[in-house]
Amino acid sequence: MPKTTQLRTYTVRDGLLDEWVERWRKEIVPLRLELGFTIGGAWADRELNQFHWLISYEGPETFAERNALYWSSPKREAMGLNPDDYLLNTEERTVEVAY
């Protein structure tokens, strides 16, 4: 399968950006890495209360199949992390390297 990269932009609820970043870093990233994803970077935009990050997967499954595995993982459920508690809006765009 070819490498798939998504640029994800999340609009975070007022006052929760730092908490979201901390939980993302400590809980989400390790499981994503364990499941074969790579993280190309992450940025907090305080002016717009947004969080941007790049996530990629290149392996025997499609990105969607691997993403479904992440969401159905017992480790993901054990986090007790409901994105709706933090995020007002999410946008996912599949992107490719241009430079």
OpenMM code with the backbone's topology and positions (N, CA, C; nanometers):
from openmm import Vec3, app, unit

residues = "MET PRO LYS THR THR GLN LEU ARG THR TYR THR VAL ARG ASP GLY LEU LEU ASP GLU TRP VAL GLU ARG TRP ARG LYS GLU ILE VAL PRO LEU ARG LEU GLU LEU GLY PHE THR ILE GLY GLY ALA TRP ALA ASP ARG GLU LEU ASN GLN PHE HIS TRP LEU ILE SER TYR GLU GLY PRO GLU THR PHE ALA GLU ARG ASN ALA LEU TYR TRP SER SER PRO LYS ARG GLU ALA MET GLY LEU ASN PRO ASP ASP TYR LEU LEU ASN THR GLU GLU ARG THR VAL GLU VAL ALA TYR".split()
positions = [
    Vec3(0.0838, -0.1190, 0.0000),
    Vec3(0.0000, 0.0000, 0.0000),
    Vec3(0.0880, 0.1250, 0.0000),
    Vec3(0.0458, 0.2268, -0.0692),
    Vec3(0.1224, 0.3524, -0.0668),
    Vec3(0.1025, 0.4253, 0.0660),
    Vec3(0.1933, 0.5145, 0.0933),
    Vec3(0.1850, 0.5947, 0.2146),
    Vec3(0.0699, 0.6944, 0.2025),
    Vec3(-0.0103, 0.7032, 0.3068),
    Vec3(-0.1193, 0.7994, 0.3135),
    Vec3(-0.0915, 0.8941, 0.4285),
    Vec3(-0.1040, 1.0239, 0.4028),
    Vec3(-0.0833, 1.1256, 0.5057),
    Vec3(-0.2081, 1.2119, 0.5149),
    Vec3(-0.2491, 1.2368, 0.6374),
    Vec3(-0.3614, 1.3266, 0.6616),
    Vec3(-0.3142, 1.4473, 0.7415),
    Vec3(-0.3643, 1.5626, 0.7013),
    Vec3(-0.3498, 1.6850, 0.7789),
    Vec3(-0.4805, 1.7002, 0.8549),
    Vec3(-0.4706, 1.7000, 0.9864),
    Vec3(-0.5898, 1.7101, 1.0697),
    Vec3(-0.5901, 1.8433, 1.1427),
    Vec3(-0.7037, 1.9095, 1.1389),
    Vec3(-0.7221, 2.0359, 1.2084),
    Vec3(-0.8412, 2.0217, 1.3011),
    Vec3(-0.8178, 2.0486, 1.4268),
    Vec3(-0.9225, 2.0396, 1.5281),
    Vec3(-0.9439, 2.1769, 1.5894),
    Vec3(-1.0670, 2.2189, 1.5981),
    Vec3(-1.1006, 2.3389, 1.6729),
    Vec3(-1.1388, 2.2932, 1.8130),
    Vec3(-1.0667, 2.3447, 1.9111),
    Vec3(-1.0779, 2.2975, 2.0495),
    Vec3(-1.1673, 2.3921, 2.1299),
    Vec3(-1.2417, 2.3356, 2.2229),
    Vec3(-1.3281, 2.4154, 2.3099),
    Vec3(-1.2438, 2.5158, 2.3889),
    Vec3(-1.3003, 2.6329, 2.4111),
    Vec3(-1.2309, 2.7381, 2.4859),
    Vec3(-1.1783, 2.6855, 2.6188),
    Vec3(-1.0528, 2.7186, 2.6462),
    Vec3(-0.9907, 2.6829, 2.7725),
    Vec3(-0.9368, 2.5421, 2.7815),
    Vec3(-0.9516, 2.4617, 2.6760),
    Vec3(-0.9096, 2.3213, 2.6828),
    Vec3(-0.7931, 2.2866, 2.5894),
    Vec3(-0.7355, 2.3861, 2.5223),
    Vec3(-0.6290, 2.3561, 2.4269),
    Vec3(-0.5092, 2.2895, 2.4934),
    Vec3(-0.4622, 2.3432, 2.6041),
    Vec3(-0.3450, 2.2845, 2.6707),
    Vec3(-0.3741, 2.1433, 2.7209),
    Vec3(-0.4917, 2.1225, 2.7765),
    Vec3(-0.5289, 1.9888, 2.8249),
    Vec3(-0.5383, 1.8909, 2.7081),
    Vec3(-0.5973, 1.9355, 2.5968),
    Vec3(-0.6066, 1.8500, 2.4793),
    Vec3(-0.4670, 1.8109, 2.4303),
    Vec3(-0.3775, 1.9079, 2.4166),
    Vec3(-0.2422, 1.8804, 2.3682),
    Vec3(-0.1722, 1.7801, 2.4593),
    Vec3(-0.1861, 1.7980, 2.5885),
    Vec3(-0.1227, 1.7069, 2.6841),
    Vec3(-0.1759, 1.5643, 2.6710),
    Vec3(-0.3064, 1.5507, 2.6638),
    Vec3(-0.3648, 1.4166, 2.6499),
    Vec3(-0.3294, 1.3563, 2.5151),
    Vec3(-0.3301, 1.4370, 2.4096),
    Vec3(-0.2927, 1.3877, 2.2772),
    Vec3(-0.1497, 1.3335, 2.2810),
    Vec3(-0.0603, 1.4115, 2.3405),
    Vec3(0.0818, 1.3742, 2.3460),
    Vec3(0.1035, 1.2473, 2.4293),
    Vec3(0.0392, 1.2387, 2.5445),
    Vec3(0.0651, 1.1281, 2.6372),
    Vec3(-0.0156, 1.0021, 2.6087),
    Vec3(-0.1330, 1.0157, 2.5480),
    Vec3(-0.2201, 0.9002, 2.5306),
    Vec3(-0.2379, 0.8583, 2.3848),
    Vec3(-0.2675, 0.9542, 2.2994),
    Vec3(-0.2973, 0.9210, 2.1605),
    Vec3(-0.1712, 0.8858, 2.0828),
    Vec3(-0.0686, 0.9695, 2.0932),
    Vec3(0.0535, 0.9469, 2.0150),
    Vec3(0.1146, 0.8089, 2.0411),
    Vec3(0.1350, 0.7662, 2.1658),
    Vec3(0.1973, 0.6346, 2.1855),
    Vec3(0.1198, 0.5198, 2.1207),
    Vec3(-0.0124, 0.5241, 2.1279),
    Vec3(-0.0906, 0.4168, 2.0665),
    Vec3(-0.0844, 0.4248, 1.9146),
    Vec3(-0.0914, 0.5443, 1.8597),
    Vec3(-0.0786, 0.5581, 1.7145),
    Vec3(0.0551, 0.5012, 1.6672),
    Vec3(0.1621, 0.5345, 1.7370),
    Vec3(0.2948, 0.4846, 1.6986),
    Vec3(0.3007, 0.3326, 1.7116),
    Vec3(0.2446, 0.2804, 1.8182),
    Vec3(0.2422, 0.1356, 1.8403),
    Vec3(0.1708, 0.0639, 1.7260),
    Vec3(0.0713, 0.1290, 1.6683),
    Vec3(-0.0064, 0.0675, 1.5606),
    Vec3(0.0495, 0.0968, 1.4215),
    Vec3(0.1695, 0.1558, 1.4153),
    Vec3(0.2378, 0.1718, 1.2881),
    Vec3(0.2185, 0.3047, 1.2187),
    Vec3(0.1503, 0.3982, 1.2832),
    Vec3(0.1364, 0.5317, 1.2266),
    Vec3(0.2637, 0.6109, 1.2550),
    Vec3(0.2875, 0.7153, 1.1768),
    Vec3(0.3929, 0.8103, 1.2068),
    Vec3(0.3288, 0.9475, 1.2207),
    Vec3(0.3895, 1.0284, 1.3050),
    Vec3(0.3404, 1.1634, 1.3287),
    Vec3(0.4423, 1.2595, 1.2685),
    Vec3(0.3985, 1.3427, 1.1746),
    Vec3(0.4880, 1.4339, 1.1045),
    Vec3(0.5046, 1.5686, 1.1719),
    Vec3(0.4333, 1.5899, 1.2797),
    Vec3(0.4421, 1.7150, 1.3542),
    Vec3(0.3052, 1.7538, 1.4058),
    Vec3(0.3063, 1.8456, 1.5019),
    Vec3(0.1813, 1.8955, 1.5593),
    Vec3(0.2022, 2.0396, 1.6024),
    Vec3(0.0982, 2.1223, 1.5867),
    Vec3(0.1074, 2.2641, 1.6151),
    Vec3(-0.0198, 2.3121, 1.6833),
    Vec3(-0.0034, 2.3973, 1.7829),
    Vec3(-0.1165, 2.4622, 1.8492),
    Vec3(-0.1258, 2.6053, 1.7978),
    Vec3(-0.2428, 2.6421, 1.7521),
    Vec3(-0.2702, 2.7783, 1.7053),
    Vec3(-0.3593, 2.8435, 1.8108),
    Vec3(-0.2973, 2.9152, 1.9024),
    Vec3(-0.3711, 2.9731, 2.0149),
    Vec3(-0.4697, 3.0809, 1.9714),
    Vec3(-0.4349, 3.1545, 1.8669),
    Vec3(-0.5229, 3.2619, 1.8202),
    Vec3(-0.6586, 3.2074, 1.7754),
    Vec3(-0.6572, 3.0931, 1.7074),
    Vec3(-0.7810, 3.0330, 1.6580),
    Vec3(-0.8291, 2.9163, 1.7436),
    Vec3(-0.7559, 2.8863, 1.8514),
    Vec3(-0.7889, 2.7736, 1.9395),
    Vec3(-0.7976, 2.6439, 1.8582),
    Vec3(-0.6960, 2.6236, 1.7738),
    Vec3(-0.6926, 2.5051, 1.6891),
    Vec3(-0.5664, 2.4238, 1.7139),
    Vec3(-0.5778, 2.2965, 1.6803),
    Vec3(-0.4678, 2.2023, 1.6898),
    Vec3(-0.4540, 2.1368, 1.5529),
    Vec3(-0.3336, 2.1406, 1.4971),
    Vec3(-0.3060, 2.0841, 1.3647),
    Vec3(-0.2016, 1.9744, 1.3798),
    Vec3(-0.2196, 1.8649, 1.3081),
    Vec3(-0.1167, 1.7620, 1.3096),
    Vec3(-0.1188, 1.6804, 1.1812),
    Vec3(-0.0031, 1.6186, 1.1527),
    Vec3(0.0132, 1.5308, 1.0373),
    Vec3(0.0273, 1.3878, 1.0861),
    Vec3(-0.0516, 1.2994, 1.0306),
    Vec3(-0.0446, 1.1575, 1.0642),
    Vec3(-0.0351, 1.0783, 0.9341),
    Vec3(0.0538, 0.9787, 0.9331),
    Vec3(0.0740, 0.8972, 0.8123),
    Vec3(0.0687, 0.7501, 0.8472),
    Vec3(0.0353, 0.6707, 0.7463),
    Vec3(0.0425, 0.5254, 0.7589),
    Vec3(0.0857, 0.4685, 0.6246),
    Vec3(0.1796, 0.3770, 0.6311),
    Vec3(0.2262, 0.3036, 0.5135),
    Vec3(0.2462, 0.1603, 0.5572),
    Vec3(0.1614, 0.0734, 0.5088),
    Vec3(0.1704, -0.0656, 0.5504),
    Vec3(0.0806, -0.1535, 0.4658),
    Vec3(0.0562, -0.2757, 0.5137),
    Vec3(-0.0201, -0.3725, 0.4343),
    Vec3(-0.1696, -0.3383, 0.4256),
    Vec3(-0.2192, -0.2557, 0.5156),
    Vec3(-0.3603, -0.2192, 0.5146),
    Vec3(-0.3758, -0.0770, 0.4613),
    Vec3(-0.4977, -0.0377, 0.4342),
    Vec3(-0.5227, 0.1004, 0.3974),
    Vec3(-0.5201, 0.1858, 0.5242),
    Vec3(-0.5079, 0.3158, 0.5058),
    Vec3(-0.5137, 0.4078, 0.6190),
    Vec3(-0.6450, 0.3885, 0.6940),
    Vec3(-0.7546, 0.3795, 0.6209),
    Vec3(-0.8867, 0.3646, 0.6834),
    Vec3(-0.8957, 0.2364, 0.7654),
    Vec3(-0.8420, 0.1276, 0.7137),
    Vec3(-0.8454, 0.0009, 0.7877),
    Vec3(-0.7621, 0.0113, 0.9154),
    Vec3(-0.6455, 0.0717, 0.9046),
    Vec3(-0.5586, 0.0851, 1.0218),
    Vec3(-0.6203, 0.1818, 1.1227),
    Vec3(-0.6846, 0.2857, 1.0739),
    Vec3(-0.7504, 0.3810, 1.1617),
    Vec3(-0.8653, 0.3137, 1.2372),
    Vec3(-0.9395, 0.2276, 1.1694),
    Vec3(-1.0472, 0.1527, 1.2355),
    Vec3(-0.9905, 0.0635, 1.3455),
    Vec3(-0.8737, 0.0043, 1.3217),
    Vec3(-0.8081, -0.0772, 1.4237),
    Vec3(-0.7740, 0.0075, 1.5463),
    Vec3(-0.7250, 0.1285, 1.5234),
    Vec3(-0.6959, 0.2205, 1.6339),
    Vec3(-0.8215, 0.2462, 1.7167),
    Vec3(-0.9307, 0.2819, 1.6504),
    Vec3(-1.0537, 0.3158, 1.7227),
    Vec3(-1.1158, 0.1961, 1.7942),
    Vec3(-1.0946, 0.0750, 1.7446),
    Vec3(-1.1516, -0.0431, 1.8089),
    Vec3(-1.0575, -0.1057, 1.9119),
    Vec3(-0.9393, -0.0497, 1.9279),
    Vec3(-0.8398, -0.1036, 2.0196),
    Vec3(-0.8858, -0.0929, 2.1652),
    Vec3(-0.8667, -0.1979, 2.2432),
    Vec3(-0.8970, -0.1898, 2.3867),
    Vec3(-0.8161, -0.0799, 2.4565),
    Vec3(-0.6943, -0.0555, 2.4092),
    Vec3(-0.6133, 0.0517, 2.4686),
    Vec3(-0.6764, 0.1881, 2.4414),
    Vec3(-0.7375, 0.2041, 2.3245),
    Vec3(-0.8047, 0.3310, 2.2942),
    Vec3(-0.9259, 0.3491, 2.3846),
    Vec3(-1.0011, 0.2435, 2.4021),
    Vec3(-1.1189, 0.2522, 2.4894),
    Vec3(-1.0789, 0.2795, 2.6340),
    Vec3(-0.9679, 0.2214, 2.6781),
    Vec3(-0.9218, 0.2392, 2.8165),
    Vec3(-0.8799, 0.3831, 2.8458),
    Vec3(-0.8519, 0.4611, 2.7427),
    Vec3(-0.8150, 0.6015, 2.7647),
    Vec3(-0.9284, 0.6806, 2.8291),
    Vec3(-1.0512, 0.6415, 2.8006),
    Vec3(-1.1638, 0.7188, 2.8510),
    Vec3(-1.1648, 0.8602, 2.7943),
    Vec3(-1.1157, 0.8732, 2.6741),
    Vec3(-1.1020, 1.0038, 2.6099),
    Vec3(-1.2048, 1.0158, 2.4982),
    Vec3(-1.3040, 1.0998, 2.5196),
    Vec3(-1.4048, 1.1260, 2.4188),
    Vec3(-1.3687, 1.2569, 2.3495),
    Vec3(-1.3317, 1.2519, 2.2212),
    Vec3(-1.2938, 1.3752, 2.1519),
    Vec3(-1.3997, 1.4850, 2.1600),
    Vec3(-1.5260, 1.4476, 2.1653),
    Vec3(-1.6329, 1.5482, 2.1718),
    Vec3(-1.6260, 1.6330, 2.2984),
    Vec3(-1.5611, 1.5830, 2.4016),
    Vec3(-1.5441, 1.6617, 2.5240),
    Vec3(-1.4475, 1.7790, 2.5023),
    Vec3(-1.3633, 1.7682, 2.4009),
    Vec3(-1.2594, 1.8679, 2.3747),
    Vec3(-1.2771, 1.9430, 2.2432),
    Vec3(-1.3297, 1.8753, 2.1429),
    Vec3(-1.3253, 1.9280, 2.0069),
    Vec3(-1.4620, 1.9744, 1.9585),
    Vec3(-1.4645, 2.0955, 1.9045),
    Vec3(-1.5866, 2.1504, 1.8455),
    Vec3(-1.6017, 2.1087, 1.6998),
    Vec3(-1.4876, 2.0961, 1.6312),
    Vec3(-1.4885, 2.0646, 1.4885),
    Vec3(-1.3602, 1.9910, 1.4533),
    Vec3(-1.3714, 1.8955, 1.3638),
    Vec3(-1.2534, 1.8252, 1.3136),
    Vec3(-1.2564, 1.8272, 1.1612),
    Vec3(-1.1384, 1.8435, 1.1034),
    Vec3(-1.1241, 1.8410, 0.9583),
    Vec3(-1.0057, 1.7521, 0.9254),
    Vec3(-1.0270, 1.6576, 0.8371),
    Vec3(-0.9211, 1.5664, 0.7936),
    Vec3(-0.9067, 1.5772, 0.6435),
    Vec3(-0.7841, 1.6051, 0.5992),
    Vec3(-0.7555, 1.6148, 0.4560),
    Vec3(-0.6396, 1.5235, 0.4219),
    Vec3(-0.6575, 1.4418, 0.3208),
    Vec3(-0.5476, 1.3602, 0.2728),
    Vec3(-0.4610, 1.4488, 0.1834),
    Vec3(-0.3308, 1.4519, 0.2149),
    Vec3(-0.2377, 1.5380, 0.1447),
    Vec3(-0.1203, 1.4559, 0.0923),
    Vec3(-0.0449, 1.5136, -0.0013),
    Vec3(0.0747, 1.4487, -0.0517),
    Vec3(0.1883, 1.5503, -0.0560),
    Vec3(0.3069, 1.4994, -0.0499),
    Vec3(0.4255, 1.5847, -0.0496),
    Vec3(0.4361, 1.6574, -0.1832),
    Vec3(0.4574, 1.7875, -0.1755),
    Vec3(0.4772, 1.8664, -0.2967),
    Vec3(0.6166, 1.9276, -0.3015),
    Vec3(0.6852, 1.9282, -0.1864),
    Vec3(0.8188, 1.9846, -0.1784),
    Vec3(0.8975, 1.9142, -0.0722),
] * unit.nanometer
topology = app.Topology()
chain = topology.addChain("A")
for resn in residues:
    res = topology.addResidue(resn, chain)
    for name in ("N", "CA", "C"):
        topology.addAtom(name, app.Element.getBySymbol(name[0]), res)
